[in-house]
Amino acid sequence: MRISIRTSRWAIWARRIASIALPFELIAVIMHRQRMIPSDTFTLIFAIGLALAVLSIIVSLFAFVRLWRSGFSGWGRTFQALILGLVLASPIGVAISWTAIYPPTNDVATNGTLPTLSIARHSDARLLSREDTVRIFPTALARTYPLTPDKVFALAADLAGERQWDIRIRRRPVAPAYPGRLQALDMTFLGYRDEISILVDWSDSGAVVSMRSASIYKFDDFGSNGRRIEAFLSELDRAVTEELRREPIVNEPVLDDEDRDADDADTEN
């Protein structure tokens, strides 16, 4: 006679809830990144997925207690539900950790001239103060490069293309009264879009680069805009350094034969 072992209902429901939470989050992210749903709709659907993920974790913990006391089967299902729930709920932990590190803001800019925005202009915009920007993002500072604004603008545009930004405005620097302007859109992992504005202006020593990054959606950016500015300007620093290495030395005097002979004679004496 074969004795059947009952499967815990807690284990069954834990895996069911986790399985429901998965498409809520995964499909919502895909549709949001493809611009098939607006950000408000995505936020609501993704929040439901997060709530289901948390619920699956809670039900899994109750299932473990029930399995331990009753001896029912369902350990494998409960482990699967718990692991899947923890993975799906991980954005909550990431958001909490970033909230502890970064102040509430959705607009970050370097010092100096403030680049203008075309899309990310709404009543909930919160530009991070210059003091907090320097304290939290110490390398998010305006740059001055010993190159012509036209060359610096070309390097910045190339980097924006490498990052696959959606460039909306590309105006080359023409004169001190008409600085270069580069405006583009970037997409976060979850599909939210941020606007980037880069200004390349003239200076006595070369070109000055100012940058601004702001969230189009009204929520806090959890530090993404500031990190984007720091990463982009660091890459621009390296690109300018490589360009300076390739620049020919034009200020070194060229000696003719007579001057070279005179110089050799002075060296011997």
C-alpha positions in Angstrom: 0.0 0.0 0.0 1.4 3.3 -1.1 1.0 6.2 1.3 0.7 9.6 -0.4 2.3 12.6 1.2 0.2 15.8 1.2 1.7 18.9 -0.5 1.5 22.0 1.6 -1.0 24.6 0.3 1.4 27.4 1.5 4.1 26.0 -0.7 1.7 25.8 -3.7 0.5 29.4 -3.3 4.0 30.7 -2.6 5.2 29.5 -6.0 2.0 30.7 -7.7 2.3 34.2 -6.4 6.0 34.4 -7.4 5.1 33.1 -10.9 2.5 35.8 -11.2 4.9 38.5 -10.1 7.5 37.6 -12.8 5.4 38.6 -15.9 4.2 41.7 -14.1 7.7 43.0 -13.8 9.4 41.5 -16.8 6.7 42.3 -19.4 6.2 45.8 -17.9 10.0 46.6 -18.3 10.1 45.3 -21.9 7.0 47.3 -22.9 8.2 50.4 -21.1 11.6 50.3 -22.8 9.9 49.8 -26.2 7.6 52.8 -25.4 4.5 50.7 -25.7 3.2 52.0 -22.3 3.7 55.4 -20.6 5.8 55.8 -17.5 2.7 56.2 -15.2 1.2 52.9 -16.4 4.6 51.2 -16.1 5.1 52.5 -12.5 1.7 51.1 -11.4 2.2 47.7 -13.0 5.8 47.4 -11.8 4.7 48.3 -8.2 2.0 45.6 -8.4 4.8 43.1 -9.4 7.0 44.3 -6.5 4.1 43.8 -4.0 3.4 40.3 -5.3 7.1 39.5 -5.0 7.1 40.6 -1.3 3.9 38.7 -0.7 5.6 35.5 -2.2 8.5 35.9 0.2 6.1 36.2 3.2 4.1 33.2 2.1 7.3 31.2 1.5 8.4 31.9 5.1 5.0 30.7 6.4 5.3 27.7 4.1 8.7 26.7 5.6 7.2 26.8 9.1 4.2 24.8 8.0 6.4 22.2 6.3 8.7 21.9 9.3 5.7 21.2 11.6 3.5 19.1 9.4 6.0 17.0 7.4 4.1 17.8 4.2 6.0 17.9 0.9 6.7 21.1 -1.0 10.2 22.1 0.1 11.4 22.5 -3.5 8.5 24.7 -4.5 9.0 26.8 -1.4 12.7 27.3 -2.1 11.9 28.3 -5.7 9.3 30.8 -4.6 11.6 32.3 -2.0 14.5 32.7 -4.4 12.3 34.1 -7.2 10.6 36.5 -4.8 13.9 37.8 -3.5 15.2 38.4 -7.0 12.0 40.2 -8.1 11.9 42.3 -4.9 15.6 43.2 -5.2 14.8 46.6 -6.8 13.3 47.7 -3.4 16.5 47.0 -1.6 18.5 48.8 -4.3 16.2 51.8 -4.1 16.5 51.9 -0.3 20.3 51.8 -0.4 20.5 54.5 -3.0 18.0 56.6 -1.0 20.4 56.4 1.9 23.3 57.6 -0.2 21.8 60.2 -2.6 19.5 63.2 -1.7 16.1 63.5 -3.2 16.6 65.1 -6.6 15.9 64.6 -10.3 18.1 67.3 -11.8 21.9 67.6 -11.6 24.2 70.0 -13.3 27.9 71.0 -13.2 29.1 74.4 -11.9 29.3 77.4 -14.2 26.8 78.1 -17.0 23.6 76.1 -16.5 22.6 74.3 -19.8 19.0 74.6 -20.7 16.5 71.7 -21.0 13.8 71.2 -23.7 11.8 68.2 -22.3 12.6 67.6 -18.6 10.9 70.8 -17.5 8.1 70.2 -15.0 6.8 71.5 -11.7 8.4 68.7 -9.8 11.9 69.4 -11.0 14.4 69.6 -8.1 17.8 70.9 -9.2 20.5 69.7 -6.8 22.3 72.6 -5.2 25.9 73.3 -6.2 27.2 72.5 -2.7 25.5 69.1 -2.6 26.6 68.4 -6.1 30.3 68.9 -5.2 29.9 66.9 -2.0 28.1 63.9 -3.5 29.4 64.0 -7.0 32.9 65.5 -6.6 33.9 64.9 -10.3 30.7 66.4 -11.8 32.5 69.7 -12.5 32.7 71.8 -15.6 35.8 71.1 -17.6 38.2 73.5 -19.4 40.2 71.8 -22.1 43.2 73.3 -24.1 41.5 72.4 -27.4 39.2 74.4 -29.8 35.5 74.2 -28.9 34.9 72.5 -32.3 37.2 69.6 -31.5 35.8 69.2 -28.0 32.3 69.2 -29.3 33.1 66.5 -31.9 34.6 64.4 -29.1 31.5 64.8 -26.9 29.2 64.0 -29.8 31.2 60.8 -30.6 30.9 59.7 -26.9 27.2 60.4 -26.9 26.8 58.2 -30.1 28.9 55.4 -28.4 26.5 55.5 -25.5 23.6 55.2 -27.9 21.9 58.3 -26.7 19.0 59.6 -28.7 20.4 62.9 -29.9 17.7 65.6 -30.4 19.8 68.8 -30.9 23.3 69.0 -32.3 24.5 72.5 -32.9 28.2 73.0 -33.4 30.0 75.9 -31.8 30.3 78.8 -34.3 31.5 81.8 -32.3 31.7 82.9 -28.7 28.2 84.2 -29.0 27.0 80.8 -30.4 28.4 78.0 -28.2 28.0 74.4 -29.1 24.9 72.6 -27.8 24.2 68.9 -27.6 20.9 67.6 -26.2 19.9 64.0 -26.0 17.8 61.4 -24.3 19.1 58.4 -22.3 17.2 55.4 -21.0 17.6 53.8 -17.6 17.5 50.0 -17.1 13.8 50.2 -16.2 13.0 52.3 -19.2 12.7 55.7 -17.7 14.1 58.5 -19.9 16.4 61.3 -18.8 17.4 64.4 -20.8 21.1 65.4 -21.1 22.2 68.9 -22.1 25.9 69.6 -22.9 27.2 73.1 -23.6 30.6 73.6 -25.2 31.6 77.3 -24.9 34.7 79.4 -25.6 37.3 80.4 -23.0 40.7 82.1 -23.0 42.5 78.8 -22.6 40.3 76.6 -25.0 36.9 75.2 -24.5 34.6 75.0 -21.4 32.2 72.0 -21.1 29.1 72.3 -18.9 26.7 69.4 -18.5 23.2 68.8 -17.1 21.2 65.6 -16.7 17.5 65.6 -15.6 14.8 63.0 -15.3 11.8 63.5 -17.6 9.6 61.6 -15.1 8.9 63.4 -11.8 10.3 60.7 -9.4 13.6 60.9 -7.7 16.5 59.6 -9.8 18.3 57.7 -7.0 21.6 59.3 -8.1 21.5 58.2 -11.7 21.8 61.7 -13.2 24.9 62.6 -11.1 26.5 59.2 -11.9 25.8 59.8 -15.6 27.6 63.2 -15.6 30.6 61.8 -13.7 31.0 58.8 -16.0 30.6 60.9 -19.2 33.0 63.6 -18.2 35.6 61.0 -17.1 35.3 59.4 -20.6 35.6 62.9 -22.2 38.8 63.5 -20.1 40.3 60.4 -21.6 39.2 61.3 -25.1 40.7 64.8 -24.8 44.0 63.4 -23.4 44.3 61.0 -26.4 43.5 63.9 -28.7 46.3 66.0 -27.1 48.8 63.2 -27.6 48.0 63.2 -31.3 48.3 66.9 -31.6 51.5 68.0 -33.4 54.0 70.3 -31.6 53.7 73.5 -33.6 55.4 75.9 -31.2 58.9 74.3 -31.3 61.3 76.5 -33.3 62.9 74.9 -36.4 66.6 75.6 -36.8 68.2 75.9 -40.2 71.8 74.6 -41.0 73.6 77.8 -39.9 71.7 78.1 -36.7 72.3 74.4 -36.0 76.1 74.8 -36.6 76.2 77.8 -34.3 74.3 75.9 -31.6 76.8 73.0 -31.9 79.7 75.4 -31.6 78.2 77.0 -28.5 77.7 73.5 -27.0 81.3 72.6 -27.6 82.6 75.8 -26.0 
